[in-house]
Amino acid sequence: MPAQYDPVNHNTSFTGQDVFVPVVHPSHTTNVYQKNYKYMHSFPHTESLVCQETHQHFCVPSCPPRPWC
């Protein structure tokens, strides 16, 4: 008799492989420290006051001797 054939039993063999692709997302932060000098100019001015006082004593027509003469 001729050979009899069953339908083909089809098997699939799958082999998977993970391939890691590095993807770099660069980021940069610049920290700026600013020092601002503010020159505050002032022009101080002072004043002083001098009060002068004088005394003169006269004897008219004449005076006896006194301690202040």
Helices and strands as residue ranges (DSSP letters): none
